Amino acid sequence: MSLVSVLLVAMGGALGSVCRYLVGIGAGRLLGPDFPFGTMIVNIVGSFVMGVFIELLALKFDGSESLRLFVAVGILGGFTTLSSFSLDTIVLFERGAISAAAVYVGGSIVLSLAALVAGLHFVRAFA
């Protein structure tokens, strides 16, 4: 890890976060606030872009670590963490670790939802 690596992730993350915010605002204005369309859009688009980017990175950019840090970890990480989750799942699947992929998906979803509920109850109990 170097300072340059950290700065690449930070700059990309800032850009991705701003894009996520703008998509959320736009989706809310166009589609209404009653459903989390913005989150759904960034998760789907981010996952698609992650797939395109990772494949292009391997085929056309010699696996450039700096580019990976800026785009995949930074921009797409700030835009949506679901793109990283999707990539990790498919990497496990492509390695033949089907059981590990299933545990990762199920565990991530169930435990993340449980953790959010626990956080809500924690604050409600002490606030």
N, C-alpha and C positions, 0 to 999 in steps of 0.2 A: 504494500500500500504506500502510495506517495501522495504528496500534496496535490500534484496535478490530477491524480485519480479522484481524489476527494472533490476537487473543484469541478471536474467534468461531471460527476454525479450531482453535485449541488446545482450547477447551472442547468443541467438537463432536468433535474427535479423541479426547479422553479418554473421552467418553461412548461413542463407537463402539468403541473398543478394549476397554472393560470389557464391552460387549455381546458382542463377538467372543469374549472369554475365557469368559464365562458360557455361550454357545452351545457352545463347544468342550468345556467340562466336562460340560454336560448331554448332549451327543451321545455323549461317551465313556462316560458312565454308562448311558445308555439303549441304545446300539447297539454298544458295545464299542470297544476301542482298536486293533483290527487294521486299520482303514481310516480315512482322514482324513475321516470324515463331517462333523465340525464345520466344517472348511475348505470342504468342498463345499456345505454348507448356507448358510454365510455368503456364499459367492460367488454362489450362485443367488438367495438372498433379497435380497442387496445389489444385484444387477443389476436385479432386478424393481423394488425400491423406487426405485432411481435412475431407471428409466424413468418410473415413476409420478410421482416428484417433479419431474423436469425438465419433463415435460409440464404438470403442474399449475402449476409456477412460471411457465411461459410463458403459460398460459391464464388463471390466476386471481390471480397475485401480481405481475403486471407485471414479471417478471424480476428481482425484488428481489435485488440483489447480496449484501446482508447475509445473507439467508435462504439463498442459494446457497452462500455461504462456510460457514455454520454446518452446513447439512445435507449438501450434496453433497461439499464438500471436507473438512469436519470429521467429522461423524458417519459418513457412508458411506465416507470415506477411511480412517477408523480401523477401521471394521467390515470393509471389504474393498476392496482396490485393484482387484479385478477389475471392480467396478461402474464405475469410471472408465475402465478399459480397454474395457469393453463399450460405454460411451457414446461414447468417442472413435472406436471402430470404426464404429458406426452413423452417427455424424455424417459421417464420411468417405464412407460408403456412400450416405447420403441426398444428399450434395453431388455424387454421381456420380463420385467418385474411387474407383472399384472397385479399380483396381490398387493405389492407395495403401493402401486398407483391407486388401487381401490381403497386401501387403508388411508392413504394421504388425502384423497378426495373426501371420503366419509368423515375422517377424523378432523380435517380442516374445517369442514362445514359445521358439523355438529359441535365441536369444541369451540369454534369461534362464536357461534350463536349462544352457546352456554356461557361463555366468558362475557359476552355482552349483557346477557340477562343478569349474571352475577354482579357485574359492575353497576347496573341499574339498581339492583336490590341493595348493594353495599351503600351507595349514595343515599338512597331512600331511607335506609335504616339509621344513618348517622347525620342526615341533613335536617 
